[in-house]
Amino acid sequence: MENMPELALEWHRAGRGAVLASVVETWGSAPRRVGSQLVVAGDGEMQGSVSGGCVEGAVVLEAQDMLATHAAAPKLLEFGVSDDAAFAVGLACGGRIKILLQPIGGALPEAILRDLVAARAARQAVALISDVTGEAPPQVVERAEAPDLSEAFAKDKSGLDAEGLRYIAIHNPPLRMVVVGAVHIAQSLIPMAQMAGYDVTLVDPRPAFGSTARFEAVRLLDAWPDEALDEIGLDARTAVVTLTHDPKLDDPAIMAALRADVFYLGCLGSTRTHAKRVDRLTEAGFGAEAIARIHAPVGLNIGAMGPAEIAISIMAQITERLRKS
């Protein structure tokens, strides 16, 4: 959902008016997944996307009308191949979508949106629960307070409840990736990860490797890997990839990651290299179950050759782990 809640709050506070539009249900070949968002200002400016361009125009017009008439209640829009309006805006590919519109200060009170934005800034996993009929006020619920939503949080899956009356928007902390080793593979992996939505940190205490001349648009830490990972703080929304081939650098990072709840840990090196790594980790007191969390050799086995293709295989494996685990 990128920064749509933050932008909606900013526009509302600036007096521009704002409506938050969210995809709440899809069928068939709808172009955007549930949870995708668009924010519309009173002057017509918009950011985000709910359909990849198919219905944005119609959504913007509806949102502007809500702001112009000071509508406070939410509005549920539906577009599909059986709807003439859908053909008019280009949704003729066999898909259907439902979009919930919430005027800020009305259907979505500023105080609730403020709490949501604060939770996101603090990397707290929360759900924004909205009654699509407007009969009940929305609420922000922390993950720990909603055991019935544990699967939705784990799968990062927003959607309507079984009755279709409440929209449950899952707001997990942003994905992060820590890359240990400023090597050639990292030069390809980092921009790929950033395009996929990861906040990337590169760790390498060797100045000749981790220089801004080689890595311009990424956070660089020249600390020892275990110290750097401790500073970053690892959690279940973090992936760690070690690429140095040097046990003095990789092993401290691997041990730190194994002690944390990272969702992915991948390590560069051949099968023989990993066997030696396993011996070192076993000697350090790590059990077989913990060591089995390591993806090594790193990346899916797609026959990758060269840094760029290896980076593709790593991103594919991370995505598979994130979405199919």
Secondary structure, DSSP 4 states (H G I P E B T S, - for coil): -TTHHHHHHHHHHTTS-EEEEEEEEEETT-SS-TT-EEEEETTS-EEE-SSTTSSHHHHHHHHHHHHHTT--S-EEEEE-TT-HHHHHTT--SS-EEEEEEEEBTTTB-HHHHHHHHHHHHTT--EEEEEETTSSS--EEEEGGG-GGGHHHHHTT--EE-TTS-EEEEEEPPPPEEEEE--SHHHHHHHHHHHHTT-EEEEE-S-TTTS-TTT--SSEEE-S-HHHHHHHH---TTEEEEE----HHHHHHHHHHHHTTT-SEEEE-S-HHHHHHHHHHHHHTT--HHHHTTEESS-S--S---HHHHHHHHHHHHHHHHHHH-
